[in-house]
Amino acid sequence: MYLPYVDVPAKFLNNIFQNKEPWQIVTMTTTATLATIWLWNFIFQDESLTTRAKKQIFKLARYIPAIQDKINKELTNVNEIFQKDALDRLKDLQFTIKLPAKGLSDEEILNMVKQHVYIGDYKWETGQVSGTVYRNDDKLVSLMGNIYAIASYTNPLHPDVFPGVCKMEAEVVRMACSLFHGDNEACGTMTTGGTESILLACKAYRDYAREVKGIKNPEIVMPITAHSAFDKAAQYFNLKVHSVPVNRDSYTVCINAMKRAITKNTIMLVGSAPNFPYGTMDNIKEISELGMKYNIPVHVDACLGGFLACFMTDAGYNFPPFDFQLPGVTSISADTHKYGYAPKGSSLILYRNKKYRHYQYTITTDWPGGIYGSPTINGSRAGGIIAACWATLMHFGYGAYVESTKKIIDTTTYIEKRLRKLDGIFIFGSPVTSVIALGSNQFNIYRLSEALNFKGWNLNTLQFPCGIHICITHIHTEPGVAERFLQDVECALKEILKDPQSEVEGKLAMYGMSQNIPDRTVVGDFTRYFLDTMYYTGDN
């Protein structure tokens, strides 16, 4: 059967290459092939052509002198605002920028430390802060102070000198493995926080994929709601991130989109239990199945709510499998310094088996100083924090954690139900542990945050889309705290809904404006200036 025009492309190519030298044919073919590859890569990227075009136009516009001057002027203004805010927060405390000629007395030092620690506009002790401090217990604080005093100069980098501290770390890891249904092969290490736990998981899977699978261009597939620590890991370890959208109503990862994002270079899949922005939980079971199907490690980020989730069944709540019960889950990050109530600076990275933990280690065999091996990012580590974390777990025991979890989840459920009945706001998805995120289709939700700030509450601000959230802690379970929060929200909403079109003011207005800037490097500049103020001493 003859198909018309089938030979047209062949004739066209023959005409092009007619009377050409072999070297010309090779050159033209190579050029055309490279141009096609470049065009394909240019068109088919994670971001659309429109989005990239907007970014490029904005970047080019910054080279125009008038626009560049305007941006620099705005950045200077922002820097001055941030510095003023930093000074206002410090309540006229004097900066010490040189060592005192003579050491201060113990009494003087203690008074100055108390003065520094207790300044601030928000009363976290009475539950007016989202997350941040997870328990207010004078007896526990006293115990932690005594333990840290004993172990403050210990360092597990020297196991021969401080074997007992290493034993305590190993026991914390083993207890956590048990809580997350790990078997005898499960293992892990303590870290300084959730960010380090996540960084180490990414490092381990990068090195494992490189050595075992030969992957030279490693990629992570994760929801857009996954913690920013994964992006930090990507910057540190030269990884590519494929951010997967979430389902519109549930704010949990779209499994089909995650499946489509998997490539031959994928080194890990990520799910959150729960995620930080909305407190919703990805379908870890289905992510686990993807990991099994494609032979890709699955990391579950349970930093925020892990030490609630593992107790929720015994606290009387149904909670879907999310840990080592699922065969595809190969690692879990969970923070002991959140709902484990240990002092700040302690977290855990757990693995299904030692195969993965071995790739977390950093080892140098040819250093003149000796063979060097380090299990985590830090070399020297604070033995006092390890001892304090161990002591916290021993202080509470399983029963007290279950009781505490029940109080927190009961309080979260109560607040969520009451908030859903209020006009003007909605809840993002279905919270599974302790985070409740609010949005509005009637007014700028940052106005509610602003109003609650005025009443002494400090909530977390979300973007893309605009939102705010409150993270319920044990402090919020104290009598009257939840009711006071709900009353303040209801009162603020009544005022806002009298004029729902009114614009937000102050710093939150700038935060909202920043979401509309196509070139996020400008927003990055704002952030750098803000971070600078954390080190501002009035003269720099």
FENLIN-V30787 format. One record per residue. N is the residue number from 1. RES is the residue in one small letter. PHI is phi in degrees with one decimal (none if undefined). PSI is psi as a letter, one per 30 degrees, with the letter a starting at -180 (none if undefined). BURIAL is # if it has 9 or more other C-alpha atoms within 8 Angstrom, else .. Layout:
# FENLIN-V30787
n={N N}
res={RES RES}
phi={PHI PHI}
psi={PSI PSI}
burial={BURIAL BURIAL}
This chain:
# FENLIN-V30787
n={1 2 3 4 5 6 7 8 9 10 11 12 13 14 15 16 17 18 19 20 21 22 23 24 25 26 27 28 29 30 31 32 33 34 35 36 37 38 39 40 41 42 43 44 45 46 47 48 49 50 51 52 53 54 55 56 57 58 59 60 61 62 63 64 65 66 67 68 69 70 71 72 73 74 75 76 77 78 79 80 81 82 83 84 85 86 87 88 89 90 91 92 93 94 95 96 97 98 99 100 101 102 103 104 105 106 107 108 109 110 111 112 113 114 115 116 117 118 119 120 121 122 123 124 125 126 127 128 129 130 131 132 133 134 135 136 137 138 139 140 141 142 143 144 145 146 147 148 149 150 151 152 153 154 155 156 157 158 159 160 161 162 163 164 165 166 167 168 169 170 171 172 173 174 175 176 177 178 179 180 181 182 183 184 185 186 187 188 189 190 191 192 193 194 195 196 197 198 199 200 201 202 203 204 205 206 207 208 209 210 211 212 213 214 215 216 217 218 219 220 221 222 223 224 225 226 227 228 229 230 231 232 233 234 235 236 237 238 239 240 241 242 243 244 245 246 247 248 249 250 251 252 253 254 255 256 257 258 259 260 261 262 263 264 265 266 267 268 269 270 271 272 273 274 275 276 277 278 279 280 281 282 283 284 285 286 287 288 289 290 291 292 293 294 295 296 297 298 299 300 301 302 303 304 305 306 307 308 309 310 311 312 313 314 315 316 317 318 319 320 321 322 323 324 325 326 327 328 329 330 331 332 333 334 335 336 337 338 339 340 341 342 343 344 345 346 347 348 349 350 351 352 353 354 355 356 357 358 359 360 361 362 363 364 365 366 367 368 369 370 371 372 373 374 375 376 377 378 379 380 381 382 383 384 385 386 387 388 389 390 391 392 393 394 395 396 397 398 399 400 401 402 403 404 405 406 407 408 409 410 411 412 413 414 415 416 417 418 419 420 421 422 423 424 425 426 427 428 429 430 431 432 433 434 435 436 437 438 439 440 441 442 443 444 445 446 447 448 449 450 451 452 453 454 455 456 457 458 459 460 461 462 463 464 465 466 467 468 469 470 471 472 473 474 475 476 477 478 479 480 481 482 483 484 485 486 487 488 489 490 491 492 493 494 495 496 497 498 499 500 501 502 503 504 505 506 507 508 509 510 511 512 513 514 515 516 517 518 519 520 521 522 523 524 525 526 527 528 529 530 531 532 533 534 535 536 537 538 539 540}
res={m y l p y v d v p a k f l n n i f q n k e p w q i v t m t t t a t l a t i w l w n f i f q d e s l t t r a k k q i f k l a r y i p a i q d k i n k e l t n v n e i f q k d a l d r l k d l q f t i k l p a k g l s d e e i l n m v k q h v y i g d y k w e t g q v s g t v y r n d d k l v s l m g n i y a i a s y t n p l h p d v f p g v c k m e a e v v r m a c s l f h g d n e a c g t m t t g g t e s i l l a c k a y r d y a r e v k g i k n p e i v m p i t a h s a f d k a a q y f n l k v h s v p v n r d s y t v c i n a m k r a i t k n t i m l v g s a p n f p y g t m d n i k e i s e l g m k y n i p v h v d a c l g g f l a c f m t d a g y n f p p f d f q l p g v t s i s a d t h k y g y a p k g s s l i l y r n k k y r h y q y t i t t d w p g g i y g s p t i n g s r a g g i i a a c w a t l m h f g y g a y v e s t k k i i d t t t y i e k r l r k l d g i f i f g s p v t s v i a l g s n q f n i y r l s e a l n f k g w n l n t l q f p c g i h i c i t h i h t e p g v a e r f l q d v e c a l k e i l k d p q s e v e g k l a m y g m s q n i p d r t v v g d f t r y f l d t m y y t g d n}
phi={none -93.2 -105.0 -62.9 73.0 -62.7 -90.0 -63.5 -59.1 -63.9 -63.8 -62.1 -66.3 -61.3 -65.0 -62.8 -90.3 -63.0 65.7 -96.0 -72.4 -54.7 -65.0 -68.7 -63.7 -62.4 -62.9 -64.2 -65.0 -62.8 -61.9 -63.9 -65.1 -63.7 -65.1 -64.5 -62.4 -60.8 -63.0 -61.5 -65.6 -68.7 -77.2 -96.6 -119.3 -62.3 -98.6 -70.8 -59.6 -61.9 -62.5 -67.4 -65.1 -61.3 -62.5 -66.4 -61.2 -64.6 -63.9 -64.9 -62.9 -66.3 -83.2 -73.2 -50.5 -62.9 -69.9 -60.9 -63.0 -65.5 -64.5 -62.9 -65.8 -65.0 -63.9 -63.5 -62.3 -62.3 -60.7 -65.6 -63.8 -62.8 -65.2 -63.1 -61.5 -62.8 -66.6 -63.5 -66.1 -85.3 54.1 66.2 -64.1 -81.2 -85.5 -103.1 -113.0 -138.6 -60.0 -63.9 -60.4 -132.3 -59.4 -81.5 -74.7 -57.5 -63.6 -62.0 -64.7 -61.6 -64.0 -68.4 -62.2 -59.9 -61.3 -71.9 -68.6 -94.9 -81.3 139.4 -89.1 -115.4 -94.6 -65.7 -63.0 -104.1 84.7 -97.3 -125.0 -78.5 58.0 68.8 -118.6 -100.6 -159.0 -120.9 -140.4 -59.6 -64.3 -66.8 -60.3 -64.9 -62.2 -63.3 -63.0 -65.8 -68.5 -64.7 -61.4 -71.0 -106.6 -63.9 -105.1 -84.8 -150.1 -68.6 -62.1 -116.3 -65.1 -73.4 -87.8 -125.3 -63.5 -66.9 -67.1 -62.7 -60.8 -64.5 -63.1 -60.9 -71.3 -60.3 -61.4 -65.5 -62.1 -67.1 -57.4 -64.5 -61.8 -100.6 60.9 -81.9 -90.5 -65.4 -83.4 -64.6 -154.4 166.3 -145.5 -83.9 -135.8 -87.8 167.3 -60.1 -62.0 -65.3 -58.8 -69.0 -56.9 -67.9 -62.2 -64.6 -64.1 -62.5 -72.4 -62.6 -69.5 -62.7 -65.1 -67.8 -82.4 -87.6 -108.0 72.7 -80.7 -102.9 -124.0 -67.2 -132.3 -109.2 -110.2 -151.4 -68.3 -63.9 -87.1 -61.2 -60.8 -63.2 -61.1 -68.2 -66.7 -61.8 -60.7 -63.0 -69.6 -71.3 -108.8 58.4 -108.9 -103.7 -106.2 -102.5 -87.5 -102.0 -68.0 -103.8 -65.0 -61.1 -89.5 -89.7 55.8 -116.1 -61.5 -79.4 -64.6 -62.7 -66.9 -63.9 -62.2 -66.8 -80.4 -70.4 -130.9 -65.8 -98.5 -69.9 -104.0 -162.2 -110.9 -124.0 -135.0 -113.5 -139.2 -97.7 -83.4 -71.4 -62.3 -114.9 72.3 -89.8 -118.5 -66.3 -76.7 -65.6 -60.1 -71.7 -65.7 -58.9 -66.4 -62.1 -60.5 -66.7 -63.8 -104.0 56.5 -122.8 -59.4 -118.6 -105.3 -106.2 -87.3 -115.2 -57.4 -72.8 -113.7 -58.7 -85.8 -106.5 -56.8 -72.8 -108.5 -67.8 -61.8 -71.5 -83.6 99.0 -112.3 -76.5 -141.6 -68.8 -58.6 -145.9 -115.0 -70.7 -62.0 -86.8 -64.0 -83.3 -75.3 -109.8 -155.9 -141.1 -109.0 -148.6 -95.2 -74.1 -88.0 -102.9 -81.5 -84.1 66.5 -75.5 -61.1 -60.1 110.3 -139.2 -151.8 -136.6 -117.6 -116.2 -124.7 -63.7 -156.3 -69.1 -52.6 -81.9 -61.7 -58.4 -82.4 -76.7 -64.2 -112.8 -130.4 -123.5 -101.3 -115.9 -75.8 -57.5 -77.7 120.5 -72.3 -114.3 -134.3 -133.6 -76.6 -126.9 -67.7 -75.3 -86.1 -66.3 -132.1 -79.8 -61.4 -63.2 -68.6 -61.3 -63.1 -67.4 -65.0 -56.8 -64.9 -62.8 -61.7 -68.9 -65.2 -83.9 73.9 -59.3 -60.1 -67.5 -66.5 -63.1 -62.7 -63.3 -59.9 -60.0 -60.9 -67.8 -68.4 -60.2 -66.2 -60.7 -62.5 -63.1 -63.7 -59.7 -61.2 -66.8 -65.0 -64.1 -87.0 -85.6 -76.1 94.9 -130.2 -138.8 -101.9 -73.7 60.3 -122.4 -60.0 -106.3 -128.2 -126.6 -105.5 -122.5 -106.3 -116.0 -139.0 -149.8 -100.8 -110.7 -153.1 -71.0 -60.9 -66.5 -66.0 -67.5 -60.3 -61.0 -65.4 -70.9 -57.9 -62.3 -88.6 99.8 -96.6 -122.6 -110.2 -83.7 -98.9 -115.0 -141.5 54.0 -90.1 -61.9 -168.2 -138.8 -141.4 -119.0 -104.8 -78.1 -118.2 -61.4 -63.7 -71.3 -83.6 -65.4 -53.5 87.6 -68.3 -61.9 -65.3 -65.2 -62.4 -63.3 -64.4 -67.1 -63.5 -62.4 -64.8 -64.2 -63.6 -59.0 -70.9 -63.4 -72.4 -69.5 -146.0 -65.7 -86.0 -62.0 -85.0 -75.0 -122.9 70.6 -62.2 -67.7 -64.8 -66.0 -63.4 -66.5 -62.2 -62.7 -70.1 -95.1 -87.3 -62.1 -85.1 -72.6 -66.2 -66.0 -63.1 -60.9 -63.6 -55.4 -64.1 -62.1 -64.9 -63.6 -63.4 -56.8 -67.1 -68.0 -115.4 -78.9 -122.0 85.8 -128.9 -139.5}
psi={k k k k g e g e e e e e e e e e g k g k l e e e e e e e e e e e e e e e e e e e e e e i l e l l e e e e e e e e e e e e f f f k e e e e e e e e e e e e e e e e e e e e e e e e f f h g k k k j f l k k e k k l l e e e e e e e e e e e e g l l f k i f f g g g k k b d k f k j j e e e e e e e e e e e e e g f g l j f f i f f e i e e e e e e e e e e e e e e e e e g h k a f f k a a l l a f l e e e e e e e e e e e e e e e e e e e f g j f i k k k k l l f f l k f f e e e e e e e g h l k k j k k l l k e e f h l k j e e e e e f f k a f g k f l k k l k i a l e e f g l k l i e e e e e e e e e e g h k k k k j j g e e g e g e e f f e e f f g k k k l k f b f e k f f k f l k k k j f g c g f g l l k g k l k k k l e l f e e e e f e l k k k f g k f f l k k k k f a e l d k l j f e e e e e e e e e e e e e l e e e e e e e e e e e e e e e e e e e e e e f f k k f l l k j a j k f c g k j k k l k f f l j f f e e e e e e e e g g k j l k k l l i l k l l l k j k l f e f f k k f e e e e e e e e e e e e e e e e f f i f f k l l l a e f e e e e e f f g j e j f f e e e e e e e e e e e f f g k g f g none}
burial={. . . . . . . . . . . . . . . . . . . . . . . . # . . . . . . . . . . . . . . . . . . . . . . # . . # # . # # # . # # . # # . . . . # # . . # . . . # . . # # . . # # . . # # . # # . . . . . . . . . . . . . . . . . . # . . . . . . . . . # . . # # . . . # # # # # . # # . . . . . . . . . # . . # # . . # # . # # # . . # . . # # . # # . # # # # # # # . . # # . # # # . . . # # # # # # # # # . # # # # # # # # # # # # # # # . . . . # . . # # # # # # # . # . . # # # # # # . . . . # # # # . # # # # . . # # # # # # . # # . . # # . . # # # # # # # # # # # # . # # # # # # # # . # # # # # # . . . # # # # # # # # # # # # # # # # # # . # . . . . . . # # # # # . # # # # # # # # # # # # # # # # . # # # # # # # # # # . # # . # # # # . . . . . . . . # # . # . # . . . . . # # # # # # # # # # # # . . # . . . . # # # # # # # # # . # # . . # # . # # # . . . # # # # # # . # # # # # # # # # # . . # # # # # # # # # # # . . # # # # . # # . . . # # # # # # # # # # # # . . . # # . . # # . # # # . # # . . # # . . # . . . # . . . # # . . # . . # . # # # . . . # . # # . . # # . . # . . # . . . .}
